[in-house]
Amino acid sequence: MMIRTTSATDDRPAARDRRFTSDAVERFIDEVEGSIADPELARLWRNCFPNTLDTTITHVPADDTGAPDTFVITGDIPAMWLRDSTAQVWPYLPLASDDPALARLIAGVVRRQARCILLDPYANAFYREAELGTWRDDLTEMRPGVHERKWELDSLAYFLRLSSGYHRATGDGVVFDDAWLEAAELVARTLRVEQLGPFRDQGSTYSFRRLCDFGDSLPNGGAGDPSRACGMVRSAFRPSDDACKLPFLVPANLMAATALADVVELLETMGRPTLATEYRSLAREIGNAAEAHGTVEHPAHGRIWAYEVDGFGGSYLMDDANVPSLLALPYLGVCDRNDDRYRRTRAFCLSADNPYFAAGGQARGVGSPHTGVGTVWPIAITMQALTSDDEGEILACLGMLRSTHDGTGFMHESLDPDAPAKFTRPWFAWANTLFGELIATVYRERPQLLRSPLPSMD
């Protein structure tokens, strides 16, 4: 953890140093800031909402083919995650129709993601150029251009989410070219293979081991724990990049089913009925399998979603701050926030029954095994607010986020809920931009809350 000993103010880069500037984003920043009563919350909004554009973008409006190309690093790690890059540009989609340059930037992210998947559908993170880097010695099929080859189901789901979200927001179909279609077909083939798994000639050849093992190596020679084929899709790693304990990661499967279904209309519009039918079938199979195998009866909370299952009847009950999470299911379009099963699951996630929930004098919320027991993640506090209809709860989350950034003006990966000066990752663009999305959502749906006094944990 980083421990700050001074209260420094880290605001936006100077205009000349920003990686990309959007007129629509700048106008929206000013518009929203004018409605925020709390000066510190307004400062966080101005810093965090544009952080992805300010600091992480390499954008070529037209490459050799005349198409846009956008590479998005995650922050302090100079690689592009399929998951993070989608989450980082997602909050700008509502502004894209008013700013052609911004729309072209997001189209470039979709196009770059398709190229990444064509390079390796099992990789989660990539370099801009065809190089081998930090994890070149991992015992898996490393290819130049791949930063890390951790098979995470949500990576492919995020590609589909951004594709359908971009199409809905802009109506632009130009980016959905032959390369995109090839990537979409490869997504479907990969999911089919991983519905079965790596054992007993079931089809998957994916394996992963790490020589300097931080707990990332998969058991059984890198193939992972066994599972019983049930219609869900295996995932070797979680959206935290930590290895799964059980192979069927339930929130990732629910997200994948939703994302697959959302792309069907796009595929039909493109005149690809066969692929649309396959996507519809996959969405139905995965969703039905999650319904049949992904829930458990909890002694205190009743019937809730498990975090991971194995198809044999085994389950692992927890939630992790990284999205897809159980807490985030309504945000991802999986269910309504007032769905009874979700409400019960949410109560579990935000209680001491979740082993990775933590509470202290300055913050309370979901953490992650990635940073250890007893930490809280601002992403989870933000997601708690985004999935709530309770205005008191939303204000409490805003109050925690305002008071735990340790004077930096930005969100962090995790923090000590009793001593927020102990935090990890001072530059984590996903957390910053998601916080911006929360403020934008409150502004559009509950603007009076931005004029309300914010509670503290004292």
Buried (B, 14 or more C-beta within 10 A) or exposed (E): BBEBEEEEEEEBEEEEEBBBBBEBBBEBBEEBBEBBEBEBBBBBBBBBBBBBBBBBBBBBBEEEEEBBBBBBBBBEBBBBBBBBBBBBBBBBBBBBBBBEBBBBBBBBBBBBBBBBBEBBBBBBBBBBEEEBBEBEEBBBBBEEBBBBBBBBBBBBBBBBBBBBBBBEBBEBEEBBBEBBBEBBBBBBEBBBBBBBBBBEEBEBEBBBBBEEEEEBBBEEEBBBBBBBBBBBBBBBBBBBBBBBBBBBBBBBBBBBBBBBBBBBBBBBEBEBEEBBEBBBEBBBBBBBBBBEBBBBEBEEBBEBBBBBBBBEEBBBBBBBBBBBBBBBBBBBBBBEBEBEBBBBBBBBBBEEBBEBBBBBEBBBBBBBBBBEEBBBBBBBBBBBBBBBEEEEBBBBBBBBBBBBBBEBBBBBBBBBBBBBBBBBBBBBBBBBBBBBBBBBBBBEEBEEBBEBEBBEBE
